[in-house]
Amino acid sequence: MTGDLYLGVDLGTSSLKLGVFDPSGAELAGGRTTYPLLSAAPGWAEQSADDWWRAFEEALAQARRTVDLARVRAVCIVAQSPTIVPVDAAGRALRPAITWADRRATAEAAWLGEKVGTPVRVEFEALPRIMWLKRNEPDVYERTAAFLQAYDYLPFRLTGSAITAYPHARLRQWTPERLQAAELDPAKFPATAVPPGVIVGQVAPQVGAELGLAPDCVVASGTVDAFAHWIGVDATEQGRLCNIGGTSEGVSLCWPDPLPDPRFRVFGVPSPFGSGWLVGGSMSNGGSALDWALAAWHPGADREAVLRAVASLPPGAGGLVMLPYLLGERTPVYSADARGALVGLGGQHRGEHVTRAVLEGVAFGIRGVIAVLEELGASVSSLATSGGTARVGVWNQIKADVTGRPVLVPRVKDSGVMGAAILAKAAETGAPLADVARALVRFERTYEPNGAEAALYDDLYPVFHGLYPALTGAFDRLARFGRR
């Protein structure tokens, strides 16, 4: 191979991001394109797989203005999960993809959980979505040649070969036993299943010519975006909490043990590096909550000017506290019916107070996850933040003050993109994944907690912590009302 660069792609909930990296981990070029999240009914969240491909083409075109993509040796795609798309025998998507944010299959998840004897969370498993399709759209189910995950779809379009990647050997959802329990046809799932960071083929010649990629460019299997973010911040240090800030907010602790929680508030998954665990979960609201605040309370305003005004306010947003559960919530409360709530709202409050309350509410949510982890016997030394929200300096400082821990910001903030590039390099070179991550990941700034402001948040946190239990009954009634 003549190329010397690596291409990492992160197919997220609201945008596709990619980066082209040299062997030292320096990002030489990047691209980003957005696409809509569609909701045809309450609780539904779908996307067009064709939109994903168009976004990939557009982002590559952006990168091509800076660097010759023919130099790319290997490409890897990571993506949102669990998101599934059914394709026919010709590889065409038969319907919009059902994304991780979709809650229509809660009944199927409960039924499958009873059958297998362990809880099945619709937030984290793809099979309930496919069960819903079989029950409600049988024509689509019958015509499906393969159900692909989001991080399988783009490799399929690149190589022409349908494979399924699993994030770890312990996390293979589409086993024969699991499919039998779900009463799904195994023939509708790719026969080849591989772990992340394995070469699964070369870019098809015609596709490569259209995209500007070399004929010998290889494609490496991808993984769940959360795993890629852990790889992209070198999640190998015990006690480091990895905080992925995008549309949602991932919170997972590097720890040597799985920390089983009898109340199922957090979950341990094996580390992508082969030893240790990542324990935590995903909060459904992160950057999406900030986007809502900016659109609803500051229409047409300059984003950076708003954030400067927010940063000038003292902790507590003038006595305003927010539950930021605009998309329901996952970790640690797991309720599709939870919603946002502004408490303490008075005539003196302006848009900046609401926006600061949103940022503080998400940070309080992270603190709540830390409290659960500490209850289970862990200790948290620092937060490594990444993703789009890591670019919001005031939010990084709020997270440091609310949690009382230093917040580390990596050189490459799109850690999913970096993680994908690390997987591509490890696959192409055969080097151990941990060695590649340690060599490429660098942190460029640390936000230290401010003692005085941290003390104020210590006083305010119990108010936030008590809001969800107090409002659960109201949320349930409102959900029933909405379904009417």
Secondary structure, DSSP 8 states (H G I E B T S, - for coil): ----EEEEEEE-SSEEEEEEE-TTS-EEEEEEEE---B-SSTT--EE-HHHHHHHHHHHHHHHHTTS-GGGEEEEEEEE-SS-EEEE-TTS-BSS-EE-TT--TTHHHHHHHHHHHTS---TTT-SHHHHHHHHHH-HHHHHH-SEEEEHHHHHHHHHHS---EE-SSGGG-TT-HHHHHHTT--GGGS-S-EE-SS-EEEE--HHHHHHHT--TT-EEE---BHHHHHHHHTTTTSTTEEEEEESSSEEEEEEESS----TT-SSEEEE-TTSSSEEEEEEES-SHHHHHHHHHHHSTT--HHHHHHHHHHS-TTTTT-EEE--TT-B-TTT-BTT---EEES--TT--HHHHHHHHHHHHHHHHHHHHHHHHHTT----EEEEESGGGG-HHHHHHHHHHHTS-EEEESSS-HHHHHHHHHHHHHHH---HHHHHHHH--EEEEE---HHHHHHHHHHHHHHHHHHHHHHHHHHHHHHHHH-
